[in-house]
Amino acid sequence: MNKQHVIEHLKFALERKLHEALEAADSARADATHEQSAAETQYDSLSIESGYLAQGQSERVDQAHHAILAFEHIFTVNRPAAVQVGALVELADEQDDHHWFFIGPCEGGLKVTLDNKEVRVITQAAPIGQALSGRRIGEEVEFHFNGTTQWLEVLDLL
């Protein structure tokens, strides 16, 4: 797995998310200010609801901008000695299935696929992120998920 390619795909996914948020915000603003949104009676709340939606979409845009900036600060191709923010981690479970995680500053759950392998962003606030934090290649991690205990081995850090 090439960390630089993962980083490029994550940047693209974040930029796509920003673009979608911008389009949604523009659409919500247009709806809120459209003449058909004007209240016809005191009980007509369409314009108020449209305004709230526009505000919410604008907040999504701000969050997307902050996520891109946060990721730009941690993107590095250096190999870390232990699992930390900015690390690309390969894990093996008890069935010897391999899993790839990028430890991000935010945007946990974001996924990209490279070479038919899924890379999922997790944060150190997530339970698996907490369990992995500070681990080194060769170390095992006990992880509790959905009432079961899983054992994972850190195979590689990039």
Salt bridges, closest charged atoms under 4 A:
GLU23 OE2 - HIS19 NE2 2.88
ASP26 OD1 - ARG29 NH2 2.70
GLU90 OE2 - HIS98 ND1 2.70
ASP93 OD2 - HIS99 NE2 2.94
ASP96 OD1 - HIS98 NE2 3.62
GLU107 OE1 - LYS17 NZ 2.34
GLU118 OE2 - ARG120 NH2 3.43
GLU139 OE1 - ARG135 NH1 3.87
GLU142 OE2 - HIS144 NE2 3.27
ASP156 OD1 - ARG79 NH1 2.89
